[in-house]
Amino acid sequence: DAGITQSPRHKVTETGTPVTLRCHQTENHRYMYWYRQDPGHGLRLIHYSYGVKDTDKGEVSDGYSVSRSKTEDFLLTLESATSSQTSVYFCAISQNRDSGDNEQFFGPGTRLTVL
Amino acid sequence: DAKTTQPTSMDCAEGRAANLPCNHSTISGNEYVYWYRQIHSQGPQYIIHGLKNNETNEMASLIITEDRKSSTLILPHATLRDTAVYYCIVMPNDYKLSFGAGTTVTVRA
């Protein structure tokens, strides 16, 4: 299994509070991704990173920010959590980004509940 | 982006081959077909991908039709641990993955 860990694995928080999720990899892969998975919506990309300090928005980026100060760490921050951000969050990594060489390896996920 | 269509669910007997179909009739010439699966409560797992030639790895085989409008993932000897949701994806050129509903595969003893 790819060396990807996510922390915390479970979190319950209240509306309006800031939340930071961490993704840590030991594979030295250049690309890192944050997804959320919800019933009825499948898996959707929030943000991704193509290098240290290089990030870009995905499909559902509103209300989220990211930072990547080291190759191995990619942080996802909910500035002010809302109930609509209750979800399971997955981090993924890939070595390349070409269409034919973009195997993404996923972490175990973080289950976030916003009350 | 090319969309895919998969059956909602299918059953398979343990030890038998599982053949999972996927339609992707709007696929472009340079778009790859990827397969992932997700076992309950775990992160998605990459299985295999291909462009137009058939591909095989230690997990599965991927058969892509000559016109590339459909493909079949084959699990040669299904085990109970292969029970999962299987996702067929056409990798968009902007490499941003999104999964639909997939096929829920139940392997029965």
Interface residues (C-beta under 8 A of the other chain):
Chain A: I4 Y33 Y35 Q37 G42 L43 R44 L45 Y48 G58 E59 F90 A92 R97 D98 S99 G100 N102 E103 Q104 F105 F106 G107 P108 G109
Chain B: N30 E31 Y32 Y34 S41 Q42 G43 P44 Q45 Y46 H49 L51 M91 P92 N93 Y95 K96 L97 S98 F99 G100 A101 G102
